[in-house]
Amino acid sequence: MSNLFANIKILNTQGAEMPTSVKSIHFDSRAVQEDSLFVAVKGLQTDGHRYIAHAIEQGAKLIVCEKLPADIQQRICYVQVEDAALALSLLAANFYEHPSKKIKLVGITGTNGKTSTATLLYKLFTQLGYKVGLISTIENKIGNKVLPTQFTTPDPIAINVLLQDMIDQGCEYAFMEVSSHAIHQQRIAALHFVGAVFTNLTHDHLDYHKTFKAYLHTKKQFFDNLPPSAFALSNADDRNGKVMLQNTNARKFTYGLKRQANFKAKIIDNAFSGLQLFIDGVEIFCRLIGVFNAYNLTAVYATAILLGADRHEVLTVLSNLTTAEGRFDV
């Protein structure tokens, strides 16, 4: 069990001794089974601490929480932590033996363009001959198999299960939308990313983050936590693009259409039939339309090159790509 609690700061333990093993991890008491670990997470709608007793009734023998309940049952082990949401992410990654370290995982964040960029990367690498996974708002995919999706970013347990399924089915790459909600709620805290892409930032989601400064800081956290081996790719034309790269330990790169950037594109023609682009010294025609897609395609090209793909193969496939279903302006 020491491996299960690796990197988790334990404040206190109460009740029974730590069990030698658990069969599963849950944060929804309704899903708890015999010999489970239940994490009491404070959510937006409800507080998991209210359901500790129910989780025990369902068979939980180990409870992880921020606040110990008044009624301690001596047959149950209680572990008090500072941040239950962070603990959930770490526990899930530890329990499933860190599948994110066994696949090349790239996260895409920003107000607009996340879905399109993640989907285009999935399509590009599939056409390059790789088996690829996708985690997005529209659909999750393992190779050609489509799975249902409900949130911008799944919960930590679901992410680790999904990544392990991708690995088991031979995926080498996974492209994932990373929402500001997911960053703030620690859903991706224990994941190992080989790269991160920033698209842009506008004054959306302020109903959740309250201020633009808080929204910006949350997005920046994703880049701040990248390892030195990863790449951080940011939109040079977005006024907040530089902020994303300020404190990252990752290798820094930029892309754009206007300002100086490591990966630069120019729109030659923007017609209803498609985009004529000049990317990295080569002129190509793409079937996508609009300036926003010029940015998406440039980000996709840059990401592919940073992942080691062949430049000419990437440009050839780019010209045949179509956008994410149901998305025109993101």
Rosetta silent file (secondary structure, phi, psi, omega in degrees, C-alpha in Angstrom):
SEQUENCE: MSNLFANIKILNTQGAEMPTSVKSIHFDSRAVQEDSLFVAVKGLQTDGHRYIAHAIEQGAKLIVCEKLPADIQQRICYVQVEDAALALSLLAANFYEHPSKKIKLVGITGTNGKTSTATLLYKLFTQLGYKVGLISTIENKIGNKVLPTQFTTPDPIAINVLLQDMIDQGCEYAFMEVSSHAIHQQRIAALHFVGAVFTNLTHDHLDYHKTFKAYLHTKKQFFDNLPPSAFALSNADDRNGKVMLQNTNARKFTYGLKRQANFKAKIIDNAFSGLQLFIDGVEIFCRLIGVFNAYNLTAVYATAILLGADRHEVLTVLSNLTTAEGRFDV
SCORE:     score description
SCORE:     0.000 S_00000001
   1 L     0.000  -14.711  179.199    0.000    0.000    0.000 S_00000001
   2 L   -63.003  -35.201  177.452    3.032    2.280    0.302 S_00000001
   3 L   -67.623  -34.721 -179.330    3.109    2.520   -3.509 S_00000001
   4 L   -64.020  -35.005 -178.575   -0.574    3.457   -3.561 S_00000001
   5 L  -100.216   18.124  178.139    0.081    6.473   -1.333 S_00000001
   6 L   -59.805  133.335  178.217    3.316    7.502   -3.067 S_00000001
   7 L    69.625   10.154  177.885    3.694   11.324   -3.239 S_00000001
   8 L  -102.805  126.170  179.792    0.572   11.855   -1.107 S_00000001
   9 L   -81.646  111.306  179.521    0.982   13.952    2.030 S_00000001
  10 E   -92.817  124.085 -179.954   -0.799   12.129    4.866 S_00000001
  11 E   -87.166  -35.659 -173.713   -1.814   14.365    7.778 S_00000001
  12 E  -165.243  153.369  171.553   -3.335   11.734   10.057 S_00000001
  13 E  -130.530  144.605 -179.079   -4.658    8.178   10.210 S_00000001
  14 E  -138.109  162.129  174.542   -7.469    6.867   12.425 S_00000001
  15 E    80.449 -139.277 -176.149   -9.314    3.605   13.031 S_00000001
  16 L   -69.906  167.013  174.758   -8.046    0.276   11.738 S_00000001
  17 L   -66.877  156.212  178.230   -4.563   -0.408   10.394 S_00000001
  18 L   -59.922  125.675  178.438   -3.919    0.352    6.733 S_00000001
  19 L   -64.663  154.779 -178.049   -5.197   -2.612    4.664 S_00000001
  20 L   -74.308  -21.486  179.443   -2.614   -4.496    2.615 S_00000001
  21 L  -160.808  161.391  171.492   -4.614   -3.994   -0.602 S_00000001
  22 L  -131.675  152.522 -177.203   -7.809   -2.583   -2.104 S_00000001
  23 L   -86.991  -26.946 -177.633   -9.778   -3.901   -5.072 S_00000001
  24 E  -160.807  165.987  178.661  -10.881   -0.553   -6.496 S_00000001
  25 E  -122.292  136.984 -179.908  -10.933    3.232   -6.001 S_00000001
  26 E  -142.897  153.192  170.390  -14.069    5.389   -6.053 S_00000001
  27 L  -121.128   -2.930  174.077  -15.177    8.947   -5.310 S_00000001
  28 L  -108.908  114.930 -175.106  -18.887    8.197   -5.877 S_00000001
  29 H   -60.702  -25.126 -179.489  -20.246    6.214   -2.919 S_00000001
  30 H   -68.803  -22.733 -178.376  -22.872    4.598   -5.181 S_00000001
  31 H   -93.358   -7.193 -176.058  -20.110    2.842   -7.134 S_00000001
  32 L   -63.367  138.642  177.126  -18.282    1.515   -4.062 S_00000001
  33 L  -122.126  178.942  178.849  -17.870   -2.260   -3.836 S_00000001
  34 L   -58.282  136.870  177.719  -16.477   -4.637   -1.212 S_00000001
  35 L    63.134   36.408  179.079  -12.866   -3.862   -0.195 S_00000001
  36 E   -95.243  163.962  168.685  -12.839   -0.495   -1.990 S_00000001
  37 E  -105.526  129.563  178.330  -11.051    2.752   -1.253 S_00000001
  38 E  -113.800  128.486  177.489  -13.371    5.778   -1.115 S_00000001
  39 E  -105.861  121.402  179.867  -12.075    9.319   -1.598 S_00000001
  40 L   -87.891   99.486 -176.661  -14.301   12.060   -0.163 S_00000001
  41 L  -104.160  135.727  174.507  -13.907   14.915   -2.648 S_00000001
  42 E   -80.979  115.385  179.530  -15.576   18.301   -2.296 S_00000001
  43 L  -101.849 -175.542  179.121  -17.332   18.979   -5.608 S_00000001
  44 L   -73.080  -34.986 -174.893  -19.243   21.943   -7.002 S_00000001
  45 L   -96.711  -33.400 -175.844  -22.634   20.374   -6.291 S_00000001
  46 L  -149.108  169.448 -178.480  -21.971   18.181   -3.264 S_00000001
  47 E  -116.073  119.719 -178.377  -19.353   17.184   -0.696 S_00000001
  48 H   -58.327  -21.635  178.742  -18.094   13.607   -0.676 S_00000001
  49 H   -62.573  -25.785  179.136  -17.612   13.794    3.083 S_00000001
  50 H   -69.881  -16.404 -173.152  -21.412   13.540    3.401 S_00000001
  51 H  -112.825   14.403  178.555  -21.276   10.076    1.821 S_00000001
  52 H   -61.110  -45.733 -179.747  -18.519    8.451    3.879 S_00000001
  53 H   -60.924  -40.845  179.140  -21.051    6.435    5.909 S_00000001
  54 H   -65.873  -39.290  178.842  -22.771    5.264    2.712 S_00000001
  55 H   -62.168  -39.741  178.435  -19.433    4.257    1.200 S_00000001
  56 H   -66.159  -41.381  176.243  -18.690    2.147    4.292 S_00000001
  57 H   -58.646  -35.414 -178.006  -22.146    0.517    4.032 S_00000001
  58 H   -77.403  -13.403  177.210  -21.301   -0.349    0.414 S_00000001
  59 L   122.645    4.292  178.644  -18.085   -2.100    1.451 S_00000001
  60 E   -66.589  135.744  177.910  -15.335    0.535    1.583 S_00000001
  61 E  -115.909   -4.441  178.398  -12.591   -0.384    4.046 S_00000001
  62 E  -137.171  124.338 -178.383  -10.317    2.600    3.453 S_00000001
  63 E  -115.291  127.831  174.558  -11.495    6.230    3.515 S_00000001
  64 E  -111.530  124.682 -174.088   -9.391    9.151    2.261 S_00000001
  65 E  -151.130  163.946  176.225  -10.730   12.541    3.350 S_00000001
  66 L   -87.698  -33.710 -179.296   -9.802   16.111    4.254 S_00000001
  67 L  -123.380  121.486 -179.857  -11.917   16.187    7.415 S_00000001
  68 L   -68.956  137.932  179.195  -12.200   13.130    9.643 S_00000001
  69 L   -69.013  157.655  179.769  -15.800   12.203   10.538 S_00000001
  70 L   -67.329  -35.373 -178.464  -16.983   12.525   14.141 S_00000001
  71 L   -97.664   95.817  178.749  -17.981    8.861   14.200 S_00000001
  72 L   -87.951  120.052  176.499  -14.794    6.832   13.634 S_00000001
  73 L   -89.617  123.860 -172.460  -15.497    3.119   13.058 S_00000001
  74 L   -67.738  -16.881  178.290  -12.572    1.088   14.392 S_00000001
  75 L   -85.675   -6.126 -177.966  -12.875   -1.566   11.658 S_00000001
  76 L  -110.693  141.554  175.356  -12.304    1.108    8.974 S_00000001
  77 E   -95.561  127.218  178.793   -9.028    2.864    8.161 S_00000001
  78 E  -112.484  130.784  178.170   -9.308    6.642    7.717 S_00000001
  79 E  -119.730  118.952  179.987   -6.533    8.641    6.041 S_00000001
  80 E   -93.372  130.463  179.238   -6.643   12.426    6.348 S_00000001
  81 E  -127.323  165.038 -179.264   -5.046   14.455    3.547 S_00000001
  82 L   -75.441  -40.494 -175.009   -4.722   18.150    2.779 S_00000001
  83 L  -135.038  103.962 -176.261   -6.289   18.007   -0.702 S_00000001
  84 H   -68.443  -34.328  179.049   -8.622   15.106   -1.483 S_00000001
  85 H   -64.606  -43.383  176.696   -8.961   16.022   -5.177 S_00000001
  86 H   -65.609  -41.451  178.380   -5.183   15.916   -5.601 S_00000001
  87 H   -60.434  -40.075  178.704   -5.033   12.689   -3.594 S_00000001
  88 H   -59.618  -45.077  179.165   -7.640   11.135   -5.912 S_00000001
  89 H   -61.622  -45.318 -179.445   -5.501   11.917   -8.971 S_00000001
  90 H   -67.718  -41.744  178.247   -2.370   10.497   -7.356 S_00000001
  91 H   -61.955  -44.027 -179.934   -4.187    7.423   -6.022 S_00000001
  92 H   -62.275  -45.452  179.693   -5.709    6.685   -9.441 S_00000001
  93 H   -64.491  -42.591  179.287   -2.337    7.011  -11.197 S_00000001
  94 H   -66.405  -41.890 -177.691   -0.607    4.877   -8.557 S_00000001
  95 H   -62.835  -41.854 -178.703   -3.358    2.230   -8.556 S_00000001
  96 L   -92.689   11.005  174.655   -3.219    1.804  -12.342 S_00000001
  97 L    60.050   43.466  170.546    0.615    2.010  -12.341 S_00000001
  98 L    51.732   63.240  177.645    0.902    5.273  -14.256 S_00000001
  99 H   -60.356  -26.573 -179.085   -0.367    4.421  -17.751 S_00000001
 100 H   -64.923  -17.345  177.519    0.344    8.022  -18.860 S_00000001
 101 H   -85.717   -7.756 -175.943    4.063    7.194  -18.651 S_00000001
 102 L  -107.980    8.581  179.395    3.632    4.305  -21.106 S_00000001
 103 L  -144.343  151.367  178.485    2.069    6.318  -23.947 S_00000001
 104 E   -82.731  100.595 -175.251    2.990    9.616  -25.609 S_00000001
 105 E  -100.969  124.642  177.992    0.312   11.878  -24.100 S_00000001
 106 E  -119.307  129.440  178.892   -0.164   15.423  -25.425 S_00000001
 107 E  -104.455  138.594  179.238   -2.589   17.865  -23.790 S_00000001
 108 E  -118.144  124.759 -179.398   -4.280   20.736  -25.638 S_00000001
 109 E  -132.041  163.159 -176.141   -5.671   23.663  -23.650 S_00000001
 110 L   143.026  168.368  179.780   -7.132   27.099  -24.397 S_00000001
 111 L   -71.441  -51.586 -179.616  -10.562   28.707  -24.667 S_00000001
 112 L  -119.972  152.410  174.859  -11.154   27.795  -28.313 S_00000001
 113 L    96.961   -7.621 -177.760   -9.544   25.236  -30.592 S_00000001
 114 H   -61.764  -52.279 -176.249   -9.034   22.411  -28.078 S_00000001
 115 H   -63.055  -48.802 -178.166  -11.447   19.950  -29.662 S_00000001
 116 H   -61.707  -45.556 -177.743  -10.442   20.697  -33.244 S_00000001
 117 H   -65.467  -44.738  178.717   -6.706   20.582  -32.535 S_00000001
 118 H   -62.029  -43.134 -178.865   -6.930   17.341  -30.527 S_00000001
 119 H   -68.225  -41.150  178.041   -9.128   15.724  -33.202 S_00000001
 120 H   -63.953  -38.442  176.520   -6.901   16.886  -36.067 S_00000001
 121 H   -64.755  -41.827  176.282   -3.851   15.467  -34.271 S_00000001
 122 H   -58.435  -47.477 -178.842   -5.696   12.176  -33.792 S_00000001
 123 H   -66.256  -41.705 -179.771   -6.566   12.086  -37.506 S_00000001
 124 H   -60.075  -52.350 -176.409   -3.075   13.132  -38.601 S_00000001
 125 H   -70.180  -28.166  173.625   -1.250   10.471  -36.592 S_00000001
 126 H   -64.642  -45.254  179.547   -3.811    7.829  -37.590 S_00000001
 127 H   -71.205  -20.172  174.593   -3.147    8.624  -41.260 S_00000001
 128 L   -78.813   -5.719  174.532    0.596    8.537  -40.571 S_00000001
 129 L   104.887    8.625 -179.410    0.078    4.884  -39.665 S_00000001
 130 L   -97.235  156.120  169.213   -0.055    4.950  -35.868 S_00000001
 131 L   -91.054  128.544 -166.958   -2.709    3.599  -33.546 S_00000001
 132 E  -131.901  148.075  174.071   -3.918    6.634  -31.609 S_00000001
 133 E  -108.763  152.151  179.411   -6.161    7.522  -28.679 S_00000001
 134 E  -136.220  132.378  173.265   -8.344   10.638  -28.345 S_00000001
 135 E  -123.814  109.058 -176.085   -9.945   12.200  -25.266 S_00000001
 136 L  -144.488  175.756 -179.882  -12.244   15.091  -26.218 S_00000001
 137 L   -71.233  -28.520 -176.506  -15.617   16.699  -25.526 S_00000001
 138 L   -84.613  -44.269 -179.672  -17.174   15.169  -28.628 S_00000001
 139 L  -161.602  152.638  168.720  -15.852   11.631  -28.371 S_00000001
 140 E  -103.161  141.683 -177.948  -13.207    9.418  -26.857 S_00000001
 141 E  -135.111  142.105  168.841  -11.470    7.074  -29.262 S_00000001
 142 E  -123.056  104.192 -170.312   -9.171    4.087  -29.048 S_00000001
 143 L    62.535 -126.296  178.733   -7.994    3.521  -32.595 S_00000001
 144 L   -92.512   -3.612 -178.357  -11.203    3.482  -34.659 S_00000001
 145 E   -79.759  124.783 -178.959  -13.376    2.496  -31.694 S_00000001
 146 E   -96.266  131.456  178.578  -15.616    5.349  -30.511 S_00000001
 147 E  -117.135  150.308  179.783  -16.456    5.641  -26.808 S_00000001
 148 L   -68.519  153.412  177.032  -19.044    7.964  -25.194 S_00000001
 149 L  -135.457  147.328 -177.843  -17.914   11.165  -23.497 S_00000001
 150 L  -122.707  -34.439 -174.681  -19.660   13.394  -20.941 S_00000001
 151 L  -118.904  166.317  174.821  -17.200   16.002  -19.695 S_00000001
 152 L   -59.436  -46.111  175.954  -14.483   18.189  -21.177 S_00000001
 153 L  -133.405  127.823 -179.228  -12.003   16.113  -19.219 S_00000001
 154 L   -64.468  171.694  176.584  -12.984   12.842  -17.468 S_00000001
 155 L   -71.566  163.561 -174.601  -12.346   12.195  -13.781 S_00000001
 156 H   -58.447  -36.687  179.390   -8.877   10.874  -12.779 S_00000001
 157 H   -66.068  -47.681 -179.465  -10.018    7.252  -12.444 S_00000001
 158 H   -62.010  -38.886  178.868  -11.703    7.280  -15.873 S_00000001
 159 H   -61.503  -47.747 -178.009   -8.641    8.909  -17.484 S_00000001
 160 H   -65.859  -38.682  176.081   -6.278    6.249  -16.152 S_00000001
 161 H   -62.754  -44.735 -179.771   -8.628    3.420  -17.173 S_00000001
 162 H   -62.379  -46.204  179.161   -8.948    4.964  -20.637 S_00000001
 163 H   -63.431  -39.742  178.173   -5.187    5.391  -21.048 S_00000001
 164 H   -65.266  -39.335  176.143   -4.565    1.808  -19.915 S_00000001
 165 H   -61.649  -40.598  177.985   -7.154    0.569  -22.436 S_00000001
 166 H   -60.806  -45.016  179.888   -5.350    2.558  -25.143 S_00000001
 167 H   -63.728  -45.796 -179.440   -2.027    0.955  -24.197 S_00000001
 168 H   -59.903  -29.798 -178.831   -3.569   -2.543  -24.061 S_00000001
 169 L   -97.873   13.512  169.839   -4.922   -2.020  -27.580 S_00000001
 170 L    89.232   15.207  178.946   -1.581   -0.875  -28.989 S_00000001
 171 L   -73.693  137.976  176.667   -1.884    2.919  -29.033 S_00000001
 172 L  -100.031  -28.699 -177.725    1.417    4.824  -29.159 S_00000001
 173 E  -126.522  150.314  172.080   -0.028    8.347  -28.934 S_00000001
 174 E  -139.041  131.505  179.234   -2.932    9.955  -27.080 S_00000001
 175 E  -115.517  130.291 -166.963   -4.233   13.483  -27.671 S_00000001
 176 E  -135.157  129.113  169.811   -6.320   15.012  -24.924 S_00000001
 177 E   -68.848  134.132  177.576   -8.380   18.139  -24.392 S_00000001
 178 L  -121.716  107.316 -178.167   -7.397   19.730  -21.101 S_00000001
 179 L   -84.597  159.659  177.061  -10.041   22.096  -19.727 S_00000001
 180 H   -65.510  -32.806  177.151   -9.448   24.795  -17.125 S_00000001
 181 H   -61.089  -43.869 -178.139  -12.012   23.029  -14.911 S_00000001
 182 H   -65.814  -38.266  177.991   -9.932   19.843  -15.056 S_00000001
 183 H   -65.265  -48.936 -177.158   -6.724   21.683  -14.180 S_00000001
 184 H   -64.187  -35.406 -178.164   -8.363   23.510  -11.267 S_00000001
 185 L   -89.437   10.456  173.805  -10.046   20.340   -9.983 S_00000001
 186 L    65.703   20.743 -176.865   -6.728   18.423  -10.087 S_00000001
 187 L   -67.864  -26.569 -177.245   -8.080   15.847  -12.567 S_00000001
 188 L  -109.218    9.330 -170.970   -4.820   15.806  -14.560 S_00000001
 189 L   -57.698  -32.304 -174.972   -2.423   16.444  -11.650 S_00000001
 190 L  -103.544   11.009 -179.111   -0.786   12.994  -11.734 S_00000001
 191 L   -86.811  147.699  178.023   -0.567   12.570  -15.514 S_00000001
 192 L  -103.338  112.461  179.578    2.733   12.528  -17.394 S_00000001
 193 L  -101.632  137.437  172.941    2.560   14.662  -20.562 S_00000001
 194 L   -87.312  -14.791  178.841    5.208   14.606  -23.299 S_00000001
 195 E  -164.848  156.475  177.843    3.806   17.880  -24.628 S_00000001
 196 E  -138.273  140.789 -178.234    1.274   20.652  -24.077 S_00000001
 197 E  -122.536  131.138  174.527   -0.332   23.026  -26.582 S_00000001
 198 E  -108.211  125.519 -177.927   -1.904   26.422  -25.819 S_00000001
 199 L   -91.381  -59.519 -178.207   -4.386   27.692  -28.425 S_00000001
 200 L  -172.594  172.986  178.735   -5.785   31.015  -27.119 S_00000001
 201 L  -141.770  124.047  175.426   -7.559   32.652  -24.207 S_00000001
 202 L  -126.737  175.932 -174.114  -10.778   34.694  -24.254 S_00000001
 203 L   -82.251   52.136  173.880  -13.151   35.870  -21.525 S_00000001
 204 L  -100.292  170.788  175.116  -15.164   32.643  -21.360 S_00000001
 205 L    60.618   18.566  178.931  -15.749   30.398  -18.323 S_00000001
 206 H   -75.559  -10.776  172.667  -15.699   33.371  -15.937 S_00000001
 207 H   -66.024  -28.759 -179.953  -18.855   31.924  -14.375 S_00000001
 208 H   -93.787  -48.968 -174.133  -16.536   29.265  -12.949 S_00000001
 209 H   -87.431  -11.182  176.940  -13.226   31.086  -12.456 S_00000001
 210 L    71.888  -49.170  179.856  -14.846   34.445  -11.498 S_00000001
 211 L  -126.182  153.281  178.443  -11.916   36.555  -12.782 S_00000001
 212 H   -64.609  -34.681  179.028   -9.856   36.485  -15.964 S_00000001
 213 H   -61.167  -42.633  178.925   -6.700   36.506  -13.828 S_00000001
 214 H   -66.201  -40.178  178.189   -7.803   33.294  -12.083 S_00000001
 215 H   -62.076  -46.465  178.861   -8.682   31.717  -15.450 S_00000001
 216 H   -61.852  -45.387 -178.859   -5.259   32.664  -16.855 S_00000001
 217 H   -61.795  -39.087 -179.830   -3.455   31.357  -13.768 S_00000001
 218 H   -64.039  -46.714  177.848   -5.276   28.019  -14.004 S_00000001
 219 H   -59.500  -42.207 -177.754   -4.275   27.522  -17.653 S_00000001
 220 H   -62.798  -34.312  179.701   -0.697   28.485  -16.807 S_00000001
 221 H   -53.940  -38.307 -179.963   -0.556   25.826  -14.066 S_00000001
 222 H   -57.067  -44.473 -178.827   -0.738   23.127  -16.736 S_00000001
 223 H   -76.422  -34.647  178.908    2.495   24.408  -18.302 S_00000001
 224 H   -60.793  -29.822 -174.612    4.160   25.130  -14.951 S_00000001
 225 L   -94.996    4.636  179.106    3.864   21.447  -14.019 S_00000001
 226 L   -71.558  145.911  176.614    5.367   19.978  -17.203 S_00000001
 227 L   -76.491  160.558  179.880    8.614   17.993  -16.839 S_00000001
 228 L   -59.946  -24.934 -179.045   11.835   19.245  -18.524 S_00000001
 229 L   -75.668  -17.069 -177.447   11.602   16.405  -21.057 S_00000001
 230 L   -82.547  167.581  171.203    8.250   17.696  -22.390 S_00000001
 231 E  -110.758  146.139  175.653    7.609   20.434  -24.942 S_00000001
 232 E  -117.896  115.122 -176.808    5.427   23.490  -24.326 S_00000001
 233 E  -112.215  122.560 -174.354    3.935   24.930  -27.529 S_00000001
 234 E  -127.316  150.173  178.455    2.184   28.298  -27.313 S_00000001
 235 E   -74.628  111.345 -177.453    0.335   30.610  -29.699 S_00000001
 236 L   -68.446  -22.960 -177.130    2.675   33.575  -30.278 S_00000001
 237 L   -85.623  -11.921  176.657   -0.183   35.712  -31.625 S_00000001
 238 L   -86.396  134.506 -175.564   -2.264   35.434  -28.449 S_00000001
 239 L   -61.839  -19.962  178.875   -1.500   38.155  -25.913 S_00000001
 240 L  -101.055    3.636 -178.491   -1.346   35.513  -23.163 S_00000001
 241 H   -59.510  -41.435 -179.878    0.836   33.103  -25.102 S_00000001
 242 H   -66.039  -35.382 -178.504    4.052   34.289  -23.443 S_00000001
 243 H   -59.797  -38.785 -178.769    2.520   33.950  -19.981 S_00000001
 244 H   -60.652  -31.208 -175.229    2.019   30.211  -20.526 S_00000001
 245 H   -94.568   -5.724 -172.732    5.744   29.738  -21.102 S_00000001
 246 L   -54.060  -48.685 -171.742    7.010   32.020  -18.304 S_00000001
 247 L  -118.707   14.651 -179.128    7.647   29.433  -15.599 S_00000001
 248 L   -77.464  147.327  174.499    7.578   26.110  -17.397 S_00000001
 249 L   -90.451   -7.001 -178.211   10.492   23.694  -17.123 S_00000001
 250 L   -75.488  168.559  175.464    9.582   22.210  -20.494 S_00000001
 251 E   -72.675  129.857 -171.310   11.242   23.027  -23.821 S_00000001
 252 E   -97.216  132.336  176.831    9.570   26.197  -25.135 S_00000001
 253 E  -141.807  154.848  178.484    8.218   26.640  -28.674 S_00000001
 254 E  -129.602  157.251  173.139    5.796   29.023  -30.364 S_00000001
 255 E  -138.053  160.353  178.888    3.580   28.988  -33.451 S_00000001
 256 E   173.570  177.343  178.615    1.597   31.709  -35.195 S_00000001
 257 L  -112.152  -22.970 -172.647    0.564   33.597  -38.315 S_00000001
 258 L  -111.689  -60.015 -175.778    1.610   37.157  -37.435 S_00000001
 259 L   -80.551  167.396  176.109    4.409   37.431  -34.891 S_00000001
 260 L   -61.083  133.901 -177.473    7.820   35.810  -34.978 S_00000001
 261 L  -152.304  160.134  177.067    7.486   32.141  -34.012 S_00000001
 262 L   -65.740  -35.171  178.449    9.336   28.821  -34.163 S_00000001
 263 E  -125.693  109.453 -173.652    6.608   27.462  -36.431 S_00000001
 264 E  -118.961  140.897  176.463    5.095   30.088  -38.695 S_00000001
 265 E  -127.210  158.283  177.788    2.359   29.904  -41.293 S_00000001
 266 E  -135.601  135.323  176.662    0.940   32.426  -43.727 S_00000001
 267 E   -83.762  118.781  176.335   -2.494   32.464  -45.333 S_00000001
 268 E   -88.615  -41.921  178.218   -2.136   32.852  -49.094 S_00000001
 269 E  -150.069  133.649  179.195   -5.834   32.357  -49.833 S_00000001
 270 E  -120.037   92.971 -174.898   -8.839   31.807  -47.574 S_00000001
 271 E  -115.786  170.715  178.034  -11.682   30.589  -49.792 S_00000001
 272 L   -65.102  -23.311  179.914  -14.871   28.551  -49.303 S_00000001
 273 L   -80.425  -19.998  179.928  -13.086   25.610  -50.919 S_00000001
 274 E   152.333 -172.006 -178.081  -10.267   25.687  -48.380 S_00000001
 275 E  -108.246  132.021  169.496   -7.074   27.355  -47.208 S_00000001
 276 E   -98.720  113.923 -174.591   -3.953   27.953  -49.247 S_00000001
 277 E  -119.307  150.951  172.239   -1.187   28.052  -46.637 S_00000001
 278 E  -112.441  103.693 -176.916    2.546   28.631  -46.589 S_00000001
 279 E  -118.175  122.370  174.441    3.861   26.471  -43.719 S_00000001
 280 L    52.143   41.188  175.496    7.538   26.083  -42.891 S_00000001
 281 L    84.432    4.055 -178.368    8.595   27.113  -46.395 S_00000001
 282 E  -125.185  136.742  178.066    6.103   24.881  -48.214 S_00000001
 283 E   -92.699  127.181  178.183    2.830   25.872  -49.895 S_00000001
 284 E  -134.922  155.886  173.845   -0.089   23.504  -49.281 S_00000001
 285 E  -106.331  129.884  179.197   -3.839   23.480  -49.873 S_00000001
 286 E  -116.045  147.346 -177.095   -6.024   22.387  -46.936 S_00000001
 287 L   -79.837   -7.220  178.254   -9.690   21.421  -47.049 S_00000001
 288 L   -85.805  156.207 -178.229  -10.463   23.392  -43.879 S_00000001
 289 L  -123.899  157.544  174.619  -11.611   27.009  -43.989 S_00000001
 290 L    96.202  150.704  179.945  -11.191   30.090  -41.823 S_00000001
 291 H   -61.860  -38.678 -179.461   -8.383   31.852  -39.983 S_00000001
 292 H   -58.465  -36.943  178.710   -9.093   29.803  -36.832 S_00000001
 293 H   -74.956  -25.624  173.370   -8.325   26.629  -38.766 S_00000001
 294 H   -62.888  -41.253  176.379   -5.093   28.148  -40.058 S_00000001
 295 H   -66.005  -45.629 -179.917   -4.060   28.442  -36.400 S_00000001
 296 H   -58.795  -45.567 -178.736   -5.287   24.923  -35.610 S_00000001
 297 H   -65.105  -37.444  178.449   -3.383   23.445  -38.561 S_00000001
 298 H   -66.857  -40.697  176.775   -0.207   25.316  -37.632 S_00000001
 299 H   -63.587  -41.187  179.393   -0.456   24.024  -34.055 S_00000001
 300 H   -64.608  -45.689  178.237   -1.032   20.495  -35.361 S_00000001
 301 H   -58.992  -49.030 -178.143    1.956   20.732  -37.723 S_00000001
 302 H   -60.769  -43.463  179.802    4.218   22.070  -34.952 S_00000001
 303 H   -61.742  -44.398 -179.822    3.099   19.366  -32.509 S_00000001
 304 H   -60.998  -43.132  179.254    3.727   16.613  -35.052 S_00000001
 305 H   -65.133  -41.977  179.454    7.245   17.892  -35.773 S_00000001
 306 H   -66.518  -22.955  176.086    8.004   18.174  -32.043 S_00000001
 307 L   -87.781    0.032  174.580    6.868   14.553  -31.677 S_00000001
 308 L    94.145   10.830  179.529    9.391   13.542  -34.331 S_00000001
 309 L   -72.011  156.042 -179.983    7.121   13.024  -37.341 S_00000001
 310 L   -73.428  128.937 -174.807    8.508   13.456  -40.868 S_00000001
 311 H   -56.503  -48.034 -176.226    7.920   16.999  -42.159 S_00000001
 312 H   -69.558  -37.614  176.810    6.943   16.052  -45.720 S_00000001
 313 H   -64.377  -41.367  179.880    4.627   13.254  -44.597 S_00000001
 314 H   -62.341  -47.269 -179.167    2.923   15.625  -42.152 S_00000001
 315 H   -63.605  -36.407  178.332    2.368   18.316  -44.801 S_00000001
 316 H   -64.622  -45.647 -179.368    0.961   15.729  -47.224 S_00000001
 317 H   -69.901  -37.732  179.444   -1.546   14.430  -44.669 S_00000001
 318 H   -53.043  -38.265 -176.028   -2.459   17.962  -43.477 S_00000001
 319 L   -67.936  -16.192 -179.007   -3.837   18.773  -46.922 S_00000001
 320 L  -104.671   -2.977 -174.726   -6.392   15.946  -46.609 S_00000001
 321 L   -73.422  145.121  171.369   -7.609   16.560  -43.058 S_00000001
 322 L  -115.871  159.974 -171.490  -11.177   17.529  -42.218 S_00000001
 323 L   -79.567  176.441  178.211  -12.214   19.200  -38.960 S_00000001
 324 L   -65.387  139.171  178.528  -13.871   17.813  -35.832 S_00000001
 325 L   -60.417  135.170  176.072  -17.510   16.847  -36.268 S_00000001
 326 L    79.711    4.636 -178.803  -19.883   19.490  -34.973 S_00000001
 327 L  -123.152  123.991  175.199  -17.189   22.147  -34.691 S_00000001
 328 L  -113.734  -42.343 -170.359  -16.853   25.096  -37.071 S_00000001
 329 L  -115.309   21.657  177.623  -15.488   27.973  -35.054 S_00000001
 330 L  -127.528    0.000    0.000  -13.417   26.358  -32.301 S_00000001
